[in-house]
Each structure stands twice: as structure tokens, then as C-alpha cells.
């Protein structure tokens, strides 16, 4: 069980992460132009980048950075 100090530290880090995420999303929308990309295109690009390993592709596509970039959280099941 976490101590009071550990809980406070975790909560503070969570708040800091949330603030950074909100700032990144708001600034990312202003700098980038909108492009329509299909899920298949994202997966194909991930395969090209990672080198063909399905687990690594799933990790890349469902990452926090991809969620920020697309505005959607992609979940792989299986």
C-alpha cells in the first residue's frame, strides 16, 4: 500500500501529465494541417516504421503519442 507521500507524488505527476497533454493537443491542432488518414494507413505506416513485428506495431499505434496525434485511442484485441 502506498504511503501518503507516495500518493501525493503520484497525484501531482498525474496532474502535470494532464496539463502537458492538454497543452500539446491545443498547440498541435494549430500547427498541423488536417489530413484524412484511414486506420489501415496508420497500421501500414507503423509496420513500415517498426519493421513488421505485430506486437511492436500494436504498441506504436495504441501509444499515447498516437492518441494525441489522432484524437482517438486505438485498442488492439487479440
N, C-alpha and C positions, 0 to 999 in steps of 0.2 A: 504494500500500500504506500502511496506517495505521501510525503510529508507536506505540511502547509507551504513551506518554501518552494518545494518542487512544483506543487500545483500552481502557485503564483507565477513561477517562471514559465511553465508551460502555457498558462493563460496569456501571459504577456507576449510570448513568442507567437502565439496564435493570432493575437490582435495585430502584431506587427506584420505578420504574413498577409493577413486580410487587407491591411492598409496598402501594402505593396501591390497586392493583386488588383485591388480597385484602381490604384494609380496606373498600373501597367495597362489595364483594359481601357481606361479612359484615354490614355495617351496613344495607345496602339491604334485605336479607331480613327484618330485624327491624322496620323502619319501615313497609314497604309491605304491603298485604294482597294475597293471591294472587288473580289473576283469570285465567280461561282465555280466551286470545285465539288466534284462528287466524292462520296466515301471511297469508291473504287480508286479514284485518282490519288487520294491520300494514302491508301494502303499500298498502291503501286509505287508511289514515291518513297514510302517507308521501306519497302523491300529493296529498292534501288540503293537507298542510303545505308541500310543496315547490312545488307549482303545476303538476304534470303532466309534468315532464321525466323521462323514464325513467332517464337516466344519474344524475341527482341522487337519484332515488328509490333506485336500487341502492346509491349511495354511503351514503345515510342508513340504509337497512335493514341493510347489511353493516358498519356502523361499530362501533367499539369500545364506544361507549355502548350501542348496541342489544344487543351481545353481553353486556354486563354486566347489562342490564335483563332480557333473556330467558333468559340462561343457555345460549344456543345461538348458534353462529356461523353466520350465513346467508351463503351464497355464491351470487352470480348468475353464470350461464354464458351466453355468447351475445353 
